[in-house]
Amino acid sequence: MLRDARTLAPGVELTADLCIVGAGAAGITLARRLSGRGLRVLVLESGSFEIEAQHQALYAGTMSGLGGWTLDDHRWRLFGGSTARWGGFCMPLRPGDFTARDHIPGSGWPITFGDLEPSYRLASQGLEIGDFEYDAAVLAAADDLPLIEGSGRLETHVFRFSPPTRMGPRHRAELAAADDVEVQMWANAIDIVLDDGLARVDHLLCATLDGARFTVAADRYVLAMGGLENARLLLASGSQIDGGVAGSSGLVGAYFMEHPHLYSSAMWVEPGALDARFYGPHPTGEAVAGRRIEVCGVLALSEETRDSERLPHITAFLEEAPLDGGATGSIPAAAVSVLARRAGRARLFGLTIRAEQTPTRESAVSLSDERDALGMPRLDLRWVVSDGDRIAYARAMEILGAELAAAGLGRLWTPVDQLGRFDHPIRPGGHHMGTVRMHADPARGVVDASCRTHDVDNLYVAGSAVFTTGGAANPTLTLVALAERLAAHLIEETA
């Protein structure tokens, strides 16, 4: 059922077995999986079915760290959330991304890749990306395409492409027809009110933009508002506890991570003999609903190399450019002139780097003094990418270039400054992770392995906010997998 919260009687209390705050990728996945399970599910969605300026303005905030974007970029306040605009890139985290790595402070999820793999398979169905097959050798052999190979330090990882699935339009009719799921549109949770013991959520205070107020009382609650808004609501709910709800660790809002994107940064001149078709988006033999599934290979370093060199994870996406077209980036001008004259069949590839960001407490969201139209404190984001990460990205590209050269595949130029840092503008990917991080130790995380907050028994968090580390894979597939896993946990808990 779809309802309009603006028509509710003032001060009414809505009740449910489970309340989900947010109808984006995670929230809709949860609602669909919990329907038909004997639960009354209430979903609160702030926005409309289309992007509307007054709702989008609630996202505005300030940037006190690395800039280049604004807080109302890359996320969309409507039914379906940011799947309304996402590009469809899907890749799971690697098994090693879940492990504790001594060169990545704060690393080590309380779950393993194996724990999440069944949910990854369900998420693959939900995002319409075909089989859960990411072995580059298997996929390349099926298409009779060669892989770029080095001495063993170089690997090919694979992205699969969703159509992309627009979760709102895709599942609107299904949820509208569900008699055990009620979606209240234009409904904003503005305060989490705990019971007298401060151990459980008693109710949510909610509001609409036209000034109406109402409450929601449920047995269990899931925050599914995205990597920034989940932390914002927890921090802003400070009427009973200084610093907000679920904040005994002091880590709500901390460890914000993005995937630093370095677009067309390193430049690779290849002699011209390489068949690089696997490294551009191309159709496979698989099909979902009559649509051919596309995949794309990206270059990466092996886990053994990353660990021995103490490097974060990076992937490099290839994009061909003309040698004489001015897109030569970090290649010295004299070298470009020589290459252009002698190239013959040589080709130029610009490499776009998607990099793992090492978690750091200094990269964080906090509340500002400014308030939005609902009276909620706006966010300030201090996005910090350390010099150590920039040096590590340069070293990773040095190794990648050495592997290409040793294989007779040309030369790679990487922009590096005098301090050894990757010297190229860092851009965001719209991947907001880590502000409500998962950890087994309540002193080192906000939620446990089941996504339940350590401090509040009946409060859960869904989405990329719970990521302990971000790897180098776009987060949508993993956050949907985590939502699938959380749905299974909630169902088991109910039985």
Buried (B, 14 or more C-beta within 10 A) or exposed (E): BBBEBBEBEEEEEBEBBBBBBBBBBBBBBBBBBBBEBEBBBBBBBBBBBEEBEEBBEBBEBBBBBBEEBEBBEBBBBBBBBBBBBBEBBBBBBBEBBBBEBEBBEBBBBBBEBEEBEBBBEBBBBBBBBBBBBBEBEEBBEEEEBEBBEBEEBBBBBBBBBBBBBBBBEBBBEEBEEBEBBBBBBBBBBBBBBBBEEEEBBBBBBBBBBEEBEBBBBBBBBBBBBBBBBBBBBBBBBBEBBEBBBBBBBEBBBBBBBBBBBBBBBBBBBBBEEBEBEBBEEBEBEBEBEEEEBBBBBBBBBBBEBBBEBEBBBBBBBBBBBEBBEEBBBBBEEEBBEEBBEEBEEBBBBBBBBBBBBBBBBEBBBBBBEEEBEBEBBBBBBBBBBBEBBBBBBBBBBBBBBBBBEEBEBBBBBBBBEEEBBBBBEBBBBBBBBBBBBBBBEBEBBBBBBBBBBBBBEBBBBBBBBBBBBBBBBBBBBBBBBBBBBBBBBBBEEBE
